[in-house]
Amino acid sequence: MSVQKRSGSHSINASTLAEWLKMTPRYARRIPNSLTEQGLAEMIGEEAPASKGRPRNIYRVLTE
């Protein structure tokens, strides 16, 4: 939630999370996936990358 609030957004993706927490994007993708499995976050959409590749999942951390 802290990263989400500091970014000024109601959503977050793994690349933003990786930048804020200074970790690899691959490891950062595990965090929202785990939070989603535990019911603490939800996937709210996808965004297409500027170049080729997979779409990025967008998550929202639930406050309660």
mmJSON file of the N, C-alpha and C atoms, coordinates in Angstrom:
{"data_MODEL":{"atom_site":{
"group_PDB":["ATOM","ATOM","ATOM","ATOM","ATOM","ATOM","ATOM","ATOM","ATOM","ATOM","ATOM","ATOM","ATOM","ATOM","ATOM","ATOM","ATOM","ATOM","ATOM","ATOM","ATOM","ATOM","ATOM","ATOM","ATOM","ATOM","ATOM","ATOM","ATOM","ATOM","ATOM","ATOM","ATOM","ATOM","ATOM","ATOM","ATOM","ATOM","ATOM","ATOM","ATOM","ATOM","ATOM","ATOM","ATOM","ATOM","ATOM","ATOM","ATOM","ATOM","ATOM","ATOM","ATOM","ATOM","ATOM","ATOM","ATOM","ATOM","ATOM","ATOM","ATOM","ATOM","ATOM","ATOM","ATOM","ATOM","ATOM","ATOM","ATOM","ATOM","ATOM","ATOM","ATOM","ATOM","ATOM","ATOM","ATOM","ATOM","ATOM","ATOM","ATOM","ATOM","ATOM","ATOM","ATOM","ATOM","ATOM","ATOM","ATOM","ATOM","ATOM","ATOM","ATOM","ATOM","ATOM","ATOM","ATOM","ATOM","ATOM","ATOM","ATOM","ATOM","ATOM","ATOM","ATOM","ATOM","ATOM","ATOM","ATOM","ATOM","ATOM","ATOM","ATOM","ATOM","ATOM","ATOM","ATOM","ATOM","ATOM","ATOM","ATOM","ATOM","ATOM","ATOM","ATOM","ATOM","ATOM","ATOM","ATOM","ATOM","ATOM","ATOM","ATOM","ATOM","ATOM","ATOM","ATOM","ATOM","ATOM","ATOM","ATOM","ATOM","ATOM","ATOM","ATOM","ATOM","ATOM","ATOM","ATOM","ATOM","ATOM","ATOM","ATOM","ATOM","ATOM","ATOM","ATOM","ATOM","ATOM","ATOM","ATOM","ATOM","ATOM","ATOM","ATOM","ATOM","ATOM","ATOM","ATOM","ATOM","ATOM","ATOM","ATOM","ATOM","ATOM","ATOM","ATOM","ATOM","ATOM","ATOM","ATOM","ATOM","ATOM","ATOM","ATOM","ATOM","ATOM","ATOM","ATOM","ATOM","ATOM","ATOM"],
"id":[1,2,3,4,5,6,7,8,9,10,11,12,13,14,15,16,17,18,19,20,21,22,23,24,25,26,27,28,29,30,31,32,33,34,35,36,37,38,39,40,41,42,43,44,45,46,47,48,49,50,51,52,53,54,55,56,57,58,59,60,61,62,63,64,65,66,67,68,69,70,71,72,73,74,75,76,77,78,79,80,81,82,83,84,85,86,87,88,89,90,91,92,93,94,95,96,97,98,99,100,101,102,103,104,105,106,107,108,109,110,111,112,113,114,115,116,117,118,119,120,121,122,123,124,125,126,127,128,129,130,131,132,133,134,135,136,137,138,139,140,141,142,143,144,145,146,147,148,149,150,151,152,153,154,155,156,157,158,159,160,161,162,163,164,165,166,167,168,169,170,171,172,173,174,175,176,177,178,179,180,181,182,183,184,185,186,187,188,189,190,191,192],
"type_symbol":["N","C","C","N","C","C","N","C","C","N","C","C","N","C","C","N","C","C","N","C","C","N","C","C","N","C","C","N","C","C","N","C","C","N","C","C","N","C","C","N","C","C","N","C","C","N","C","C","N","C","C","N","C","C","N","C","C","N","C","C","N","C","C","N","C","C","N","C","C","N","C","C","N","C","C","N","C","C","N","C","C","N","C","C","N","C","C","N","C","C","N","C","C","N","C","C","N","C","C","N","C","C","N","C","C","N","C","C","N","C","C","N","C","C","N","C","C","N","C","C","N","C","C","N","C","C","N","C","C","N","C","C","N","C","C","N","C","C","N","C","C","N","C","C","N","C","C","N","C","C","N","C","C","N","C","C","N","C","C","N","C","C","N","C","C","N","C","C","N","C","C","N","C","C","N","C","C","N","C","C","N","C","C","N","C","C","N","C","C","N","C","C"],
"label_atom_id":["N","CA","C","N","CA","C","N","CA","C","N","CA","C","N","CA","C","N","CA","C","N","CA","C","N","CA","C","N","CA","C","N","CA","C","N","CA","C","N","CA","C","N","CA","C","N","CA","C","N","CA","C","N","CA","C","N","CA","C","N","CA","C","N","CA","C","N","CA","C","N","CA","C","N","CA","C","N","CA","C","N","CA","C","N","CA","C","N","CA","C","N","CA","C","N","CA","C","N","CA","C","N","CA","C","N","CA","C","N","CA","C","N","CA","C","N","CA","C","N","CA","C","N","CA","C","N","CA","C","N","CA","C","N","CA","C","N","CA","C","N","CA","C","N","CA","C","N","CA","C","N","CA","C","N","CA","C","N","CA","C","N","CA","C","N","CA","C","N","CA","C","N","CA","C","N","CA","C","N","CA","C","N","CA","C","N","CA","C","N","CA","C","N","CA","C","N","CA","C","N","CA","C","N","CA","C","N","CA","C","N","CA","C","N","CA","C","N","CA","C","N","CA","C"],
"label_alt_id":[null,null,null,null,null,null,null,null,null,null,null,null,null,null,null,null,null,null,null,null,null,null,null,null,null,null,null,null,null,null,null,null,null,null,null,null,null,null,null,null,null,null,null,null,null,null,null,null,null,null,null,null,null,null,null,null,null,null,null,null,null,null,null,null,null,null,null,null,null,null,null,null,null,null,null,null,null,null,null,null,null,null,null,null,null,null,null,null,null,null,null,null,null,null,null,null,null,null,null,null,null,null,null,null,null,null,null,null,null,null,null,null,null,null,null,null,null,null,null,null,null,null,null,null,null,null,null,null,null,null,null,null,null,null,null,null,null,null,null,null,null,null,null,null,null,null,null,null,null,null,null,null,null,null,null,null,null,null,null,null,null,null,null,null,null,null,null,null,null,null,null,null,null,null,null,null,null,null,null,null,null,null,null,null,null,null,null,null,null,null,null,null],
"label_comp_id":["MET","MET","MET","SER","SER","SER","VAL","VAL","VAL","GLN","GLN","GLN","LYS","LYS","LYS","ARG","ARG","ARG","SER","SER","SER","GLY","GLY","GLY","SER","SER","SER","HIS","HIS","HIS","SER","SER","SER","ILE","ILE","ILE","ASN","ASN","ASN","ALA","ALA","ALA","SER","SER","SER","THR","THR","THR","LEU","LEU","LEU","ALA","ALA","ALA","GLU","GLU","GLU","TRP","TRP","TRP","LEU","LEU","LEU","LYS","LYS","LYS","MET","MET","MET","THR","THR","THR","PRO","PRO","PRO","ARG","ARG","ARG","TYR","TYR","TYR","ALA","ALA","ALA","ARG","ARG","ARG","ARG","ARG","ARG","ILE","ILE","ILE","PRO","PRO","PRO","ASN","ASN","ASN","SER","SER","SER","LEU","LEU","LEU","THR","THR","THR","GLU","GLU","GLU","GLN","GLN","GLN","GLY","GLY","GLY","LEU","LEU","LEU","ALA","ALA","ALA","GLU","GLU","GLU","MET","MET","MET","ILE","ILE","ILE","GLY","GLY","GLY","GLU","GLU","GLU","GLU","GLU","GLU","ALA","ALA","ALA","PRO","PRO","PRO","ALA","ALA","ALA","SER","SER","SER","LYS","LYS","LYS","GLY","GLY","GLY","ARG","ARG","ARG","PRO","PRO","PRO","ARG","ARG","ARG","ASN","ASN","ASN","ILE","ILE","ILE","TYR","TYR","TYR","ARG","ARG","ARG","VAL","VAL","VAL","LEU","LEU","LEU","THR","THR","THR","GLU","GLU","GLU"],
"label_asym_id":["A","A","A","A","A","A","A","A","A","A","A","A","A","A","A","A","A","A","A","A","A","A","A","A","A","A","A","A","A","A","A","A","A","A","A","A","A","A","A","A","A","A","A","A","A","A","A","A","A","A","A","A","A","A","A","A","A","A","A","A","A","A","A","A","A","A","A","A","A","A","A","A","A","A","A","A","A","A","A","A","A","A","A","A","A","A","A","A","A","A","A","A","A","A","A","A","A","A","A","A","A","A","A","A","A","A","A","A","A","A","A","A","A","A","A","A","A","A","A","A","A","A","A","A","A","A","A","A","A","A","A","A","A","A","A","A","A","A","A","A","A","A","A","A","A","A","A","A","A","A","A","A","A","A","A","A","A","A","A","A","A","A","A","A","A","A","A","A","A","A","A","A","A","A","A","A","A","A","A","A","A","A","A","A","A","A","A","A","A","A","A","A"],
"label_entity_id":["1","1","1","1","1","1","1","1","1","1","1","1","1","1","1","1","1","1","1","1","1","1","1","1","1","1","1","1","1","1","1","1","1","1","1","1","1","1","1","1","1","1","1","1","1","1","1","1","1","1","1","1","1","1","1","1","1","1","1","1","1","1","1","1","1","1","1","1","1","1","1","1","1","1","1","1","1","1","1","1","1","1","1","1","1","1","1","1","1","1","1","1","1","1","1","1","1","1","1","1","1","1","1","1","1","1","1","1","1","1","1","1","1","1","1","1","1","1","1","1","1","1","1","1","1","1","1","1","1","1","1","1","1","1","1","1","1","1","1","1","1","1","1","1","1","1","1","1","1","1","1","1","1","1","1","1","1","1","1","1","1","1","1","1","1","1","1","1","1","1","1","1","1","1","1","1","1","1","1","1","1","1","1","1","1","1","1","1","1","1","1","1"],
"label_seq_id":[1,1,1,2,2,2,3,3,3,4,4,4,5,5,5,6,6,6,7,7,7,8,8,8,9,9,9,10,10,10,11,11,11,12,12,12,13,13,13,14,14,14,15,15,15,16,16,16,17,17,17,18,18,18,19,19,19,20,20,20,21,21,21,22,22,22,23,23,23,24,24,24,25,25,25,26,26,26,27,27,27,28,28,28,29,29,29,30,30,30,31,31,31,32,32,32,33,33,33,34,34,34,35,35,35,36,36,36,37,37,37,38,38,38,39,39,39,40,40,40,41,41,41,42,42,42,43,43,43,44,44,44,45,45,45,46,46,46,47,47,47,48,48,48,49,49,49,50,50,50,51,51,51,52,52,52,53,53,53,54,54,54,55,55,55,56,56,56,57,57,57,58,58,58,59,59,59,60,60,60,61,61,61,62,62,62,63,63,63,64,64,64],
"pdbx_PDB_ins_code":[null,null,null,null,null,null,null,null,null,null,null,null,null,null,null,null,null,null,null,null,null,null,null,null,null,null,null,null,null,null,null,null,null,null,null,null,null,null,null,null,null,null,null,null,null,null,null,null,null,null,null,null,null,null,null,null,null,null,null,null,null,null,null,null,null,null,null,null,null,null,null,null,null,null,null,null,null,null,null,null,null,null,null,null,null,null,null,null,null,null,null,null,null,null,null,null,null,null,null,null,null,null,null,null,null,null,null,null,null,null,null,null,null,null,null,null,null,null,null,null,null,null,null,null,null,null,null,null,null,null,null,null,null,null,null,null,null,null,null,null,null,null,null,null,null,null,null,null,null,null,null,null,null,null,null,null,null,null,null,null,null,null,null,null,null,null,null,null,null,null,null,null,null,null,null,null,null,null,null,null,null,null,null,null,null,null,null,null,null,null,null,null],
"Cartn_x":[0.82,0.0,0.865,1.982,2.86,3.348,3.772,4.241,3.089,1.937,0.752,0.421,0.467,0.166,1.234,2.5,3.597,3.621,3.164,3.14,1.971,1.063,-0.077,-1.138,-1.189,-2.126,-2.905,-4.029,-4.824,-4.506,-3.483,-3.097,-1.576,-1.086,0.357,0.628,1.797,2.204,3.567,4.005,5.242,6.468,6.498,7.685,7.823,6.715,6.754,7.195,6.655,7.017,8.509,9.023,10.446,11.321,10.932,11.702,11.724,10.569,10.464,11.215,11.153,11.767,13.168,13.648,14.988,15.227,14.374,14.487,14.215,14.432,14.201,12.701,12.301,10.881,10.329,11.162,10.707,10.298,11.12,10.783,9.603,9.552,8.468,7.113,7.054,5.788,5.201,6.045,5.573,4.784,5.118,4.474,2.986,2.592,1.152,0.414,1.083,0.446,0.13,1.07,0.865,-0.221,-0.209,-1.231,-2.621,-2.705,-3.979,-4.485,-3.596,-3.978,-4.496,-3.962,-4.362,-5.571,-6.062,-7.22,-6.895,-5.616,-5.199,-5.05,-5.133,-5.044,-5.914,-6.192,-6.943,-6.367,-6.426,-5.982,-7.131,-6.837,-7.895,-7.768,-6.711,-6.58,-5.203,-4.983,-3.712,-3.355,-2.06,-1.617,-0.631,-0.74,0.149,1.497,2.578,3.907,4.156,5.041,5.363,6.047,6.854,7.496,6.844,7.437,6.844,6.978,6.128,6.151,4.749,4.679,3.4,2.776,1.46,0.806,1.157,1.213,1.51,0.206,0.165,-1.006,-0.99,-2.149,-2.296,-3.089,-2.587,-3.198,-3.625,-4.546,-4.936,-4.883,-4.129,-4.059,-5.316,-5.955,-7.209,-6.89,-7.619,-7.364,-8.07,-9.196,-9.904,-10.733],
"Cartn_y":[-1.188,0.0,1.252,1.205,2.367,2.791,1.841,2.156,2.714,2.117,2.571,4.018,4.354,5.722,6.703,6.313,7.211,7.508,6.561,6.792,7.685,7.953,8.826,8.161,6.85,6.103,5.123,4.688,3.682,2.285,2.202,0.916,0.848,-0.364,-0.572,-1.757,-1.761,-2.92,-3.387,-4.529,-5.124,-4.275,-3.613,-2.813,-1.606,-0.977,0.133,-0.363,-1.493,-2.092,-2.421,-2.96,-3.299,-2.054,-0.964,0.279,0.798,0.853,1.387,0.537,-0.766,-1.669,-2.121,-1.609,-1.917,-3.435,-4.093,-5.526,-5.822,-7.039,-7.404,-7.462,-7.124,-7.214,-8.628,-9.623,-11.003,-11.304,-10.897,-11.126,-10.247,-9.027,-8.104,-8.627,-9.38,-9.952,-10.943,-11.552,-12.531,-11.872,-10.653,-9.988,-9.748,-9.052,-8.87,-10.179,-11.154,-12.46,-13.101,-13.036,-13.6,-12.846,-11.516,-10.711,-11.015,-11.252,-11.594,-12.937,-13.905,-15.227,-15.169,-14.233,-14.093,-13.181,-12.604,-11.724,-10.312,-9.932,-8.599,-7.621,-8.129,-7.29,-7.933,-7.148,-7.691,-7.164,-8.003,-7.571,-6.782,-5.55,-4.695,-4.433,-4.965,-4.776,-5.135,-4.817,-5.047,-3.822,-3.621,-2.559,-3.148,-2.736,-3.235,-2.534,-3.286,-2.66,-1.813,-0.845,0.024,-0.762,-1.726,-2.58,-3.958,-4.898,-6.239,-6.879,-7.833,-8.527,-8.742,-9.331,-9.616,-8.355,-8.343,-7.229,-7.274,-6.113,-6.025,-6.012,-6.798,-6.814,-5.608,-5.042,-3.898,-4.37,-4.042,-4.488,-3.313,-3.588,-2.618,-3.343,-2.761,-3.316,-2.9,-3.863,-3.6,-3.067,-2.055,-1.463,-2.231,-2.817,-3.609,-4.666],
"Cartn_z":[0.0,0.0,0.0,0.668,0.744,-0.643,-1.452,-2.808,-3.624,-3.477,-4.2,-3.836,-2.564,-2.118,-2.575,-2.443,-2.829,-4.316,-5.1,-6.55,-6.954,-6.0,-6.288,-7.125,-7.062,-7.886,-7.026,-7.555,-6.86,-7.387,-8.216,-8.785,-8.875,-9.12,-9.219,-10.136,-10.762,-11.553,-11.055,-11.509,-11.007,-11.33,-12.473,-12.81,-11.884,-11.534,-10.582,-9.216,-8.81,-7.535,-7.499,-8.583,-8.663,-8.526,-9.17,-9.07,-7.642,-7.005,-5.644,-4.631,-4.785,-3.815,-4.221,-5.36,-5.866,-5.944,-6.71,-6.929,-8.392,-8.775,-10.176,-10.458,-11.677,-12.029,-11.88,-12.152,-12.016,-10.572,-9.617,-8.218,-7.795,-8.309,-7.952,-8.421,-9.499,-9.972,-8.973,-8.186,-7.202,-6.072,-5.734,-4.602,-4.852,-5.932,-6.143,-6.396,-7.011,-7.211,-5.867,-4.952,-3.621,-2.861,-2.958,-2.288,-2.844,-4.149,-4.771,-4.263,-4.178,-3.675,-2.24,-1.454,-0.052,0.127,-0.959,-0.886,-0.443,-0.504,-0.077,-1.236,-2.456,-3.654,-4.73,-5.772,-6.889,-8.193,-9.223,-10.545,-11.161,-11.591,-12.118,-13.612,-14.23,-15.668,-16.179,-17.439,-18.106,-18.926,-19.116,-20.015,-21.003,-22.241,-23.286,-23.172,-23.299,-23.251,-24.494,-24.376,-25.506,-26.625,-26.252,-27.252,-27.193,-27.866,-27.861,-26.476,-26.224,-24.942,-24.413,-23.256,-22.618,-22.046,-21.954,-21.255,-19.768,-19.145,-17.713,-16.933,-15.884,-15.02,-14.097,-13.872,-12.974,-11.768,-10.595,-9.353,-8.485,-7.589,-6.574,-5.24,-4.296,-2.959,-2.214,-1.601,-0.892,0.505,0.914,2.229,3.325,3.032,4.041,3.391],
"occupancy":[1.0,1.0,1.0,1.0,1.0,1.0,1.0,1.0,1.0,1.0,1.0,1.0,1.0,1.0,1.0,1.0,1.0,1.0,1.0,1.0,1.0,1.0,1.0,1.0,1.0,1.0,1.0,1.0,1.0,1.0,1.0,1.0,1.0,1.0,1.0,1.0,1.0,1.0,1.0,1.0,1.0,1.0,1.0,1.0,1.0,1.0,1.0,1.0,1.0,1.0,1.0,1.0,1.0,1.0,1.0,1.0,1.0,1.0,1.0,1.0,1.0,1.0,1.0,1.0,1.0,1.0,1.0,1.0,1.0,1.0,1.0,1.0,1.0,1.0,1.0,1.0,1.0,1.0,1.0,1.0,1.0,1.0,1.0,1.0,1.0,1.0,1.0,1.0,1.0,1.0,1.0,1.0,1.0,1.0,1.0,1.0,1.0,1.0,1.0,1.0,1.0,1.0,1.0,1.0,1.0,1.0,1.0,1.0,1.0,1.0,1.0,1.0,1.0,1.0,1.0,1.0,1.0,1.0,1.0,1.0,1.0,1.0,1.0,1.0,1.0,1.0,1.0,1.0,1.0,1.0,1.0,1.0,1.0,1.0,1.0,1.0,1.0,1.0,1.0,1.0,1.0,1.0,1.0,1.0,1.0,1.0,1.0,1.0,1.0,1.0,1.0,1.0,1.0,1.0,1.0,1.0,1.0,1.0,1.0,1.0,1.0,1.0,1.0,1.0,1.0,1.0,1.0,1.0,1.0,1.0,1.0,1.0,1.0,1.0,1.0,1.0,1.0,1.0,1.0,1.0,1.0,1.0,1.0,1.0,1.0,1.0,1.0,1.0,1.0,1.0,1.0,1.0],
"B_iso_or_equiv":[0.0,0.0,0.0,0.0,0.0,0.0,0.0,0.0,0.0,0.0,0.0,0.0,0.0,0.0,0.0,0.0,0.0,0.0,0.0,0.0,0.0,0.0,0.0,0.0,0.0,0.0,0.0,0.0,0.0,0.0,0.0,0.0,0.0,0.0,0.0,0.0,0.0,0.0,0.0,0.0,0.0,0.0,0.0,0.0,0.0,0.0,0.0,0.0,0.0,0.0,0.0,0.0,0.0,0.0,0.0,0.0,0.0,0.0,0.0,0.0,0.0,0.0,0.0,0.0,0.0,0.0,0.0,0.0,0.0,0.0,0.0,0.0,0.0,0.0,0.0,0.0,0.0,0.0,0.0,0.0,0.0,0.0,0.0,0.0,0.0,0.0,0.0,0.0,0.0,0.0,0.0,0.0,0.0,0.0,0.0,0.0,0.0,0.0,0.0,0.0,0.0,0.0,0.0,0.0,0.0,0.0,0.0,0.0,0.0,0.0,0.0,0.0,0.0,0.0,0.0,0.0,0.0,0.0,0.0,0.0,0.0,0.0,0.0,0.0,0.0,0.0,0.0,0.0,0.0,0.0,0.0,0.0,0.0,0.0,0.0,0.0,0.0,0.0,0.0,0.0,0.0,0.0,0.0,0.0,0.0,0.0,0.0,0.0,0.0,0.0,0.0,0.0,0.0,0.0,0.0,0.0,0.0,0.0,0.0,0.0,0.0,0.0,0.0,0.0,0.0,0.0,0.0,0.0,0.0,0.0,0.0,0.0,0.0,0.0,0.0,0.0,0.0,0.0,0.0,0.0,0.0,0.0,0.0,0.0,0.0,0.0,0.0,0.0,0.0,0.0,0.0,0.0],
"pdbx_formal_charge":[null,null,null,null,null,null,null,null,null,null,null,null,null,null,null,null,null,null,null,null,null,null,null,null,null,null,null,null,null,null,null,null,null,null,null,null,null,null,null,null,null,null,null,null,null,null,null,null,null,null,null,null,null,null,null,null,null,null,null,null,null,null,null,null,null,null,null,null,null,null,null,null,null,null,null,null,null,null,null,null,null,null,null,null,null,null,null,null,null,null,null,null,null,null,null,null,null,null,null,null,null,null,null,null,null,null,null,null,null,null,null,null,null,null,null,null,null,null,null,null,null,null,null,null,null,null,null,null,null,null,null,null,null,null,null,null,null,null,null,null,null,null,null,null,null,null,null,null,null,null,null,null,null,null,null,null,null,null,null,null,null,null,null,null,null,null,null,null,null,null,null,null,null,null,null,null,null,null,null,null,null,null,null,null,null,null,null,null,null,null,null,null],
"auth_seq_id":[1,1,1,2,2,2,3,3,3,4,4,4,5,5,5,6,6,6,7,7,7,8,8,8,9,9,9,10,10,10,11,11,11,12,12,12,13,13,13,14,14,14,15,15,15,16,16,16,17,17,17,18,18,18,19,19,19,20,20,20,21,21,21,22,22,22,23,23,23,24,24,24,25,25,25,26,26,26,27,27,27,28,28,28,29,29,29,30,30,30,31,31,31,32,32,32,33,33,33,34,34,34,35,35,35,36,36,36,37,37,37,38,38,38,39,39,39,40,40,40,41,41,41,42,42,42,43,43,43,44,44,44,45,45,45,46,46,46,47,47,47,48,48,48,49,49,49,50,50,50,51,51,51,52,52,52,53,53,53,54,54,54,55,55,55,56,56,56,57,57,57,58,58,58,59,59,59,60,60,60,61,61,61,62,62,62,63,63,63,64,64,64],
"auth_comp_id":["MET","MET","MET","SER","SER","SER","VAL","VAL","VAL","GLN","GLN","GLN","LYS","LYS","LYS","ARG","ARG","ARG","SER","SER","SER","GLY","GLY","GLY","SER","SER","SER","HIS","HIS","HIS","SER","SER","SER","ILE","ILE","ILE","ASN","ASN","ASN","ALA","ALA","ALA","SER","SER","SER","THR","THR","THR","LEU","LEU","LEU","ALA","ALA","ALA","GLU","GLU","GLU","TRP","TRP","TRP","LEU","LEU","LEU","LYS","LYS","LYS","MET","MET","MET","THR","THR","THR","PRO","PRO","PRO","ARG","ARG","ARG","TYR","TYR","TYR","ALA","ALA","ALA","ARG","ARG","ARG","ARG","ARG","ARG","ILE","ILE","ILE","PRO","PRO","PRO","ASN","ASN","ASN","SER","SER","SER","LEU","LEU","LEU","THR","THR","THR","GLU","GLU","GLU","GLN","GLN","GLN","GLY","GLY","GLY","LEU","LEU","LEU","ALA","ALA","ALA","GLU","GLU","GLU","MET","MET","MET","ILE","ILE","ILE","GLY","GLY","GLY","GLU","GLU","GLU","GLU","GLU","GLU","ALA","ALA","ALA","PRO","PRO","PRO","ALA","ALA","ALA","SER","SER","SER","LYS","LYS","LYS","GLY","GLY","GLY","ARG","ARG","ARG","PRO","PRO","PRO","ARG","ARG","ARG","ASN","ASN","ASN","ILE","ILE","ILE","TYR","TYR","TYR","ARG","ARG","ARG","VAL","VAL","VAL","LEU","LEU","LEU","THR","THR","THR","GLU","GLU","GLU"],
"auth_asym_id":["A","A","A","A","A","A","A","A","A","A","A","A","A","A","A","A","A","A","A","A","A","A","A","A","A","A","A","A","A","A","A","A","A","A","A","A","A","A","A","A","A","A","A","A","A","A","A","A","A","A","A","A","A","A","A","A","A","A","A","A","A","A","A","A","A","A","A","A","A","A","A","A","A","A","A","A","A","A","A","A","A","A","A","A","A","A","A","A","A","A","A","A","A","A","A","A","A","A","A","A","A","A","A","A","A","A","A","A","A","A","A","A","A","A","A","A","A","A","A","A","A","A","A","A","A","A","A","A","A","A","A","A","A","A","A","A","A","A","A","A","A","A","A","A","A","A","A","A","A","A","A","A","A","A","A","A","A","A","A","A","A","A","A","A","A","A","A","A","A","A","A","A","A","A","A","A","A","A","A","A","A","A","A","A","A","A","A","A","A","A","A","A"],
"auth_atom_id":["N","CA","C","N","CA","C","N","CA","C","N","CA","C","N","CA","C","N","CA","C","N","CA","C","N","CA","C","N","CA","C","N","CA","C","N","CA","C","N","CA","C","N","CA","C","N","CA","C","N","CA","C","N","CA","C","N","CA","C","N","CA","C","N","CA","C","N","CA","C","N","CA","C","N","CA","C","N","CA","C","N","CA","C","N","CA","C","N","CA","C","N","CA","C","N","CA","C","N","CA","C","N","CA","C","N","CA","C","N","CA","C","N","CA","C","N","CA","C","N","CA","C","N","CA","C","N","CA","C","N","CA","C","N","CA","C","N","CA","C","N","CA","C","N","CA","C","N","CA","C","N","CA","C","N","CA","C","N","CA","C","N","CA","C","N","CA","C","N","CA","C","N","CA","C","N","CA","C","N","CA","C","N","CA","C","N","CA","C","N","CA","C","N","CA","C","N","CA","C","N","CA","C","N","CA","C","N","CA","C","N","CA","C","N","CA","C","N","CA","C","N","CA","C"],
"pdbx_PDB_model_num":[1,1,1,1,1,1,1,1,1,1,1,1,1,1,1,1,1,1,1,1,1,1,1,1,1,1,1,1,1,1,1,1,1,1,1,1,1,1,1,1,1,1,1,1,1,1,1,1,1,1,1,1,1,1,1,1,1,1,1,1,1,1,1,1,1,1,1,1,1,1,1,1,1,1,1,1,1,1,1,1,1,1,1,1,1,1,1,1,1,1,1,1,1,1,1,1,1,1,1,1,1,1,1,1,1,1,1,1,1,1,1,1,1,1,1,1,1,1,1,1,1,1,1,1,1,1,1,1,1,1,1,1,1,1,1,1,1,1,1,1,1,1,1,1,1,1,1,1,1,1,1,1,1,1,1,1,1,1,1,1,1,1,1,1,1,1,1,1,1,1,1,1,1,1,1,1,1,1,1,1,1,1,1,1,1,1,1,1,1,1,1,1]
}}}
